[in-house]
Each structure stands twice: as C-alpha cells, then as structure tokens.
Amino acid sequence: MFFIGNFLEAAATVIHYILTFFMWIVIARAILSWVSPDPFNPIVRFIHNATEPVLSRIRATIPAVAGGIDFSPIIVFLAVVFLDKFIVGNLLGMARRLLVE
C-alpha cells in the first residue's frame, strides 16, 4: 500500500499545480479584458485559447445580466478552488490513510 499511497500523493500534487496554473490563467484573462491587448501576441492568444472553452460554456449557461458584467471568470475561479480543495484534499486523505497502514 506504500506505493499506492505515494502515487496518490504525487497525483494530488500534480493536480493541485495544474489547477493553480489554470486559476492564474483565468485571472490573467480577466485582467486582459480590462485593457486592449494585441490579439496577435502569442501570450494573449494562449491565454484566450486556454480559457475560452470553459468561459464560453459558463457564459452560455449564465448570461451577463448586471450591466454587461461578465461573471464567468469569477464562477470558473470558484469552481477551480472547489475542485482543488475537494479532489486534492480527498486524494491526500486517501494517501495518508494508505501510508499509515
């Protein structure tokens, strides 16, 4: 069980870093929406391409009602925090239980 416990701990760590990276990309996308960035900049295109599939699904479900304010980055941010706490927390808990046995 030692091997499986270490594997779950490593998987939890990798998932945590991926979710944290995506969260920062969503924050960068929200900040970029306040300015007029060059749409041909590779970094801007990467941020847009990485976040648009998720944000467009949220926008289709919850339209902008408060004066055209887009709440989709906030909803995605909260969903990422929830997934980080729920998935990573459960994986780490299972790993610790397996490592103790």
PyMOL commands that set and color helices and strands:
alter all, ss='L'
color gray80, all
select helices_A, chain A and resi 2-32+42-61+72-100
alter helices_A, ss='H'
color red, helices_A
deselect
rebuild
show_as cartoon
